[in-house]
Amino acid sequence: MGQTIGIVEDDPNIQNIVSAFLKKEGYDVIVLDSAEAGTALWETNPPDMWILDIMLPGMNGYEFCKQIRNESDVPIIMISAKDEEIDKILGLELGGDDYLTKPFSPRELVARVKRLFKRSQPSTGNIEQDKLHVGSLLIYKQERRVFWEGEEQEITTKEYDMLLLFAEHVNRAFSREELLLRIWGEDYFGSDRAVDDLVKRLRKKFSNMPLETVWGFGYRLRHSEEAQ
């Protein structure tokens, strides 16, 4: 499989269980017990995905996630013993792609790792068919590259998933519930605040994009042929 996962977790029991399950699925695993050790790995041999505990000695998982996200859109799954909604929202707002609350099933973590890798990998196909142009937005689906007003943008996996969904269905209004289902999947049980925060991140990165709020319902990407 050749994909490497960096696990930053200071609980030896969780380290061993998660590592064993992921190795059984064919992944290469590097286990670290601090964000400082994770930073050293990130600078020398960055993995293809991170699994970050939030409560760590020294630098916490939030800070490390933000540090990674400032430089890369590598997939990040955050885990924590905390079950407060604000913790989930903060983790996702800082750029995490998924969130699991302890105790969790190792099989559930493996399923989410597989799904996240699948979403983040380029598809194959005809390049012209994979080119999507909506106003000032240009998406190369095969390469998962996004351009806005001629400038290439660095975005996370979930930002890309939501943006592509809107771009493939311009002018269609999506409810928050449908966006949760399509972007986070059926097994996500958090608040629809995650949708609002992801939209906020897209609006910040893509200034002047007509990503409209449909009050009391959800969001849509407005576009008209006359605008091109």
RAMO-V149678 format. One line per field, one symbol per residue. phi: phi as a letter, one per 20 degrees, with the letter a starting at -180 (. if undefined). psi: psi as a letter, one per 30 degrees, with the letter a starting at -180 (. if undefined). burial: I if it has 24 or more other ideal C-beta (glycine too) atoms within 12 Angstrom, else O. A space follows every 10 residues. Layout:
phi=???
psi=???
burial=???
//
This chain:
phi=.meddeddbe egffgfffff ffffeneecd dcdbffffff fgedbffebd ddfeecfmfe fgffgfffff dbdgfcddca ffcfgfffff ffffofebbc dffcfgffff fffffffffe efedqffffe ecccleecce ffeldcccln dfdecfgfff gffffffecf meedfgfffg ffeenfeede ffffffffff fffffdfmff eeeegmcrbb eebcffff
psi=egkkkkjjkg jeeeeeeeee eeeefgkkkj klglfeeeee eefeiklflk jkkejlkbkl eeeeeeeeff flgkkkkkkl fkgkeeeeee eeefgkflkk kkklkeeeee eeeeeeeeef kkllakeefg kkjjbgkkkj eefhkkkjhf kkkjlleeee eeeeeeefhk fkkkleeeee eeeflfgkga lgfeeeeeee eeeeeikgkh jkkjkgdbll jkkkeff.
burial=OOIIIIIIII OOOIIOIIIO IIIOOOIOII IIOIIOIIIO IIOOOIIIII IIIIIIOOII IIIIIIIIIO OIIIIIIIII OOOOOOIIII IIIIIIIIII IIOIOIOIII OIIIIIIOII OOOOOOOOOO OIOIIOIIII IOOIIIIIOO OOIIIIIIII IIIIIIIOOI OOOIOIOIII OIIIIOOIOI OIOIIIIIIO IIIOIIOOII IOOOOOOIII IIIOOOOO
//
